[in-house]
Amino acid sequence: FRMEVWILRQFNKKIGLGSVSLLLCILGILFTFSFGGKGRYGDLILDSFGLEAWSNGNSGLHYTIFYSLLFFTPSTILGFIFKNNLGASLGKIISLIMCILIILMSFLSAY
């Protein structure tokens, strides 16, 4: 019964600015990860703009992961502000987890 109520509440939510949170989260994931054995989409995008994806060739600091914060941070903020919009909660939760993981991993790799 509780699951049915939760599902009905999700369908009653309206599409709004908070829905962009889920879209930004998906873009951040596409920017961060590689799929199907291909290179990361973020690396390809940075290369097309003439920006370096790595600090030292294919080793060193990977800049793409930090560029993904440009998607995850606004996604988290929009999810918190417009929490009643469709997809805002899911985008907020995933983006918040990704932000925390990126920050933790960057600190851990520094030491």
C-alpha positions as MATLAB code, in Angstrom:
seq = 'FRMEVWILRQFNKKIGLGSVSLLLCILGILFTFSFGGKGRYGDLILDSFGLEAWSNGNSGLHYTIFYSLLFFTPSTILGFIFKNNLGASLGKIISLIMCILIILMSFLSAY';
ca = [
       0.000    0.000    0.000;
       2.798    2.450    0.818;
       4.512    1.840   -2.522;
       1.267    2.557   -4.376;
       0.853    5.852   -2.535;
       4.462    6.828   -3.355;
       3.966    6.001   -7.043;
       0.758    8.034   -7.185;
       2.521   10.996   -5.575;
       5.248   10.826   -8.221;
       2.680   10.986  -11.030;
       0.982   13.981   -9.434;
       4.159   16.065   -9.519;
       4.410   18.709  -12.219;
       7.239   19.287  -14.627;
       9.015   22.479  -13.684;
      12.424   24.007  -13.109;
      13.231   21.246  -10.607;
      12.853   18.704  -13.409;
      16.004   20.194  -14.939;
      17.816   18.705  -11.933;
      17.413   15.197  -13.345;
      18.493   16.347  -16.818;
      21.655   17.990  -15.432;
      22.375   14.875  -13.388;
      22.152   12.688  -16.494;
      24.445   15.077  -18.393;
      26.923   14.953  -15.507;
      26.903   11.165  -15.587;
      27.418   11.132  -19.364;
      30.255   13.620  -18.936;
      31.930   11.536  -16.222;
      31.676    7.892  -17.254;
      32.533    5.898  -20.350;
      30.002    3.558  -21.899;
      30.514    0.664  -24.276;
      34.319    0.670  -24.172;
      34.495    4.116  -25.763;
      36.244    7.087  -24.237;
      34.452    9.354  -21.827;
      32.045   11.691  -23.542;
      33.415   14.509  -21.401;
      36.913   13.897  -22.773;
      35.568   14.017  -26.327;
      33.678   17.245  -25.635;
      36.721   18.886  -24.031;
      38.894   17.808  -26.969;
      36.419   19.329  -29.432;
      36.753   22.670  -27.606;
      40.546   22.369  -27.551;
      40.700   21.834  -23.784;
      42.891   19.251  -22.094;
      41.184   16.346  -20.328;
      44.318   15.346  -18.391;
      46.963   17.431  -16.664;
      49.829   15.330  -18.014;
      48.880   13.454  -21.163;
      46.837   10.379  -20.188;
      48.196   10.361  -16.667;
      48.015   12.839  -13.848;
      44.951   14.805  -12.838;
      41.768   14.099  -14.794;
      40.046   17.437  -15.364;
      36.843   15.947  -16.761;
      35.690   14.817  -13.342;
      35.898   18.389  -12.060;
      34.058   19.745  -15.099;
      31.243   17.325  -14.249;
      30.724   19.313  -11.036;
      29.379   22.063  -13.338;
      26.425   19.731  -13.930;
      26.099   18.065  -10.525;
      26.241   21.228   -8.383;
      23.349   23.088  -10.077;
      21.427   19.819  -10.215;
      21.716   19.466   -6.452;
      20.716   23.086   -5.838;
      17.691   22.903   -8.167;
      16.611   19.661   -6.527;
      16.658   21.279   -3.104;
      14.855   24.461   -4.182;
      12.181   22.894   -6.416;
      11.713   19.566   -4.617;
       8.061   19.241   -5.623;
       8.791   19.002   -9.348;
       8.969   15.723  -11.226;
      12.469   14.210  -11.117;
      13.888   16.830   -8.763;
      14.351   14.470   -5.821;
      16.074   11.779   -7.867;
      18.357   14.307   -9.569;
      19.177   15.887   -6.215;
      20.045   12.604   -4.516;
      22.216   11.232   -7.323;
      23.962   14.564   -7.876;
      24.637   15.029   -4.179;
      26.173   11.554   -3.977;
      28.316   12.255   -7.052;
      29.497   15.616   -5.647;
      30.476   14.000   -2.359;
      32.276   11.137   -4.122;
      34.184   13.491   -6.426;
      35.289   15.709   -3.542;
      36.250   12.724   -1.356;
      38.166   11.020   -4.150;
      40.049   14.217   -4.985;
      41.101   14.629   -1.343;
      42.059   10.961   -1.012;
      44.100   10.996   -4.197;
      45.991   14.066   -3.000;
      47.356   12.160   -0.011;
];
